[in-house]
């Protein structure tokens, strides 16, 4: 009876996820399960290693590093943080724009990571170029920054230990996690935070999808099976699903001339 209840809860949880959030969740879990089944633990081949990206052109690390996790706890912690903020943002922006932003955050966080690692090594003398970071937490920090930007809550709690002004929540969370778990990648988390901040400040507007482009993608026959899914969120379909009830407005497309 208990097993059936857990199965039903799992099914309800999974079916409640918007399509883009569900896709990221499934991909990260599937990759971890495959690694366990195949005995793969050569994370040095897939991690974000600034030295190898900058000097050997191993660009694939930008994308592979966010999809691999070192342990089941690492994966669980990241997915527990990812699902709530991602689901809210996807319901606000729509599946197509949300997926586009996830890709942007992945690339932007990697760019910040590489820049910060180079500066930390060349100027401050740290060995940041040689670090090897994996996990989706950098992108999650970007999403948390967006979520905080939209929220009208004056203060937020850091795991129940203490509260901070809402606008300082991402930074306080970054520092708290670093103190609690010194082995996590500080630059990886900071880079994601900066990616989210770059977005909410509107600096990424030129590379966001315009409404006409979003509509064209949603009407493309190649993605018709996805659009027909109950989990698919059409652009602007649930604009009231803003995290919190703040009045802040997110940039969702380039507002310059044309299309």
N, C-alpha and C positions, 0 to 999 in steps of 0.2 A: 504493500500500500504506500509506504513511504517512498520507495523507488519510483512508483508511478507518479506520485506528487512532484518529486524532483524533476522527473522527465517532463511533466506538464509545465512546470515553472520554467525549465530551460527552453521549451518550445515557445512559450509565451514571450520570454525575454528576446529570443532570436527573432520572432515574427514582429516584434515591436520596433526593431531597428530599421531606420531608413536605409535605402539601398547602398549609398556610398559608405556610410558608417559600417554597415554589415559587411561590405566588401573588404574594407581594411581589417576589420576584426577577423574575418575568415582567413584572409591571406596571412596575417601574422600568426594565428593559431596553427594553420596548416603547415607553414614553414617550420615552426617549432616542432610540431609532431613528426614531420619528416626527418628533421635533424636527429630527434631522439631515436626513431626507428632505424635510421641508417647509421647511427653512431657518429654523425658529423659534428665536430667541434672545432674545426679549423677557422675560427672566427677572424683570425688574422688575414684571411683572404677576402673577407667581405666587409670588414669594419671601416669606419671613417678614420683613416690614417692620413693626416695632412701631408706628411712627407711623400707618401706614395701617390697621392692625388696630384700634388703640385709638381713633383719632379719626375714622376713616371707616367703621368697621364692616365692613371687608373680611375677614370671618371665613374665607372660603374659603382664605385664605393659610395657615391652620393646617394644612390638608391638602395643598394643592398644593405647598407649599414642600418637603415631605419626599419627594415623588415625582420632582422634576426634578433633574437633575445637569448641571453646567456643561461637563464634558468626559468623554471615554471613560475617562481615568485616574481621574477623580473617581468615576465610576460603578463601575469595576472595583475600586478600593480599598474602597469602601463595601460592595460585594457580597461581596468576599473576607472582609471582617470580619464581615458579617452572617450568612452561611450557616452557619458552624460553630456559633456560639452560639445562633442561632435554631432550628436543627435539634434541638439537644440539649434546649432548653427546650420545644419543641413536643412532642417525644417524652415528656417528663415530664408536661406538663399536658394534652395532647390538643389537637387542632386548633381546636376551638371556643373553649376558654379562652385558648389562645395568641393567636388572632386578636383576641379581645376585649382582651387585654392590649396588643397592638400599637396598637390604637385608643386605649386609655387612655394609653399612653406618648406617643403623638402629641399628644394634647390636653394632658396634664399638662406635657410639655416645653414646649409653646407657652405655657402659663400662666406657667411659671417664666421663660421667655424674656422675655415681656412685662413681668413684674414686675421682673426684674433690669435690663432696658433702661431702664425708667422710673426706677428708683432710681439707676442709674449716670448718667443724664442730669440728673436733678433734684438729686441730692445730690453726686455726684462731678464733674459737669461734663463727662462724656464725651458724645460724639454718638451714643450707642448706639441712640437712637430712630430714627435715619435709616439704620441698616444694612439690608442686603438679603441674607438667607441662604437657600440652597437645599441640598438633599441629605438623605439618610436617616441621617446620622451621629449626629444627636441621639438618635434612637430606638436606634441601635446602642450608644451609650454607656449607655443605660438597660439594655439586654440584657447588656452586659459587666459592669455592676454586679451584676446578678442572678447571672450566671455566677460571678463572683468570690465572691459570698456563699455559693454552693453548694459551692465547691471546698475541698478539704482541703490543697491545695498551700501550703506555707509561704511560698514566694517565686515571683515571676513575672518573666520577662524582658521588657524593653522593646526589642523588635526585635533582641535579641542584644547591645545596647550595654551594658546594666547590668541588675541585678535589684533588685527592691524587695519589701518584705513584701507578701504577697498582698492584705491589706486596703487597702493604699494604691495598688494597681495602677491602678484607674480614674483616680484623681487624678493619678498620675505620668504615665499615658498622655496625659491631657488637657494637662498642662503641656508634655510632650515634643513633642507634635504642634503645639502653639502656637508653640514655639521653632523647630521645624523648618519649619513652614509658617505664618508670621505672618498670612497673609491669610484663614485659615479662621476661622469664627465661634466665638470662645471662649465667648460666651454660649450659642450653640446647643448646643455640646458639654456645657458645664456644666449646662445645663437638662436635657438627657437624663440625665446622671449623677444629678441630684437626683430626677428622676422614678423612676429605678431604685431609688434609696435610699429614697424614700417608699414604694415597693412592698414591698421586702424588710423594712422596719420594720413592715409591717402596717397602715399608715395608709390604704391603699386597700381594705382588706377589705370595707367596706360596699358598694362598687360592683363587686366581683368577682362572677362567676356562681356561684350555689350549685349543688351537685351535681344537685338536682332540675331546675333550669333548664337546665343543660348536657345532661342526659339528654333533656329535652323537645325541645330544639333538635336534638339528634342524631337523634331519632325523627320529626321533622317531615317529611312527604312532600315538601315543597319542596326539601329538601336531600338527599333520598335518593340522587340520582345522585352527589353528592359523598361521602356516607358510604360508598357501595359502592366507591369508588376505593381501590386498594391504598395510595395515599399518605395517605389519611385516618387520623389517629390518634385512636382513641376515648379518652374521658376516662379517665385512669388505666391505659391499656393498657400503657404502657411506663414505669412509675414507676421502674424501675431505671436508666433512661437519664439519671441525674443527671450534670451536668458535674462531673467529679472524683468523689471518693467521700466527700465531706464529710458531716457529720451534720446540717448546717443544713437546716431545713425551710422551704419556701416557703409563704406564705399562698396558698390557691387558691380560697377562698370565704369568705363572711361566716359566722362561727360563732355568731352570735346566735340568739335564739329564732325559731322558725318554720322552714318549708320546708327 
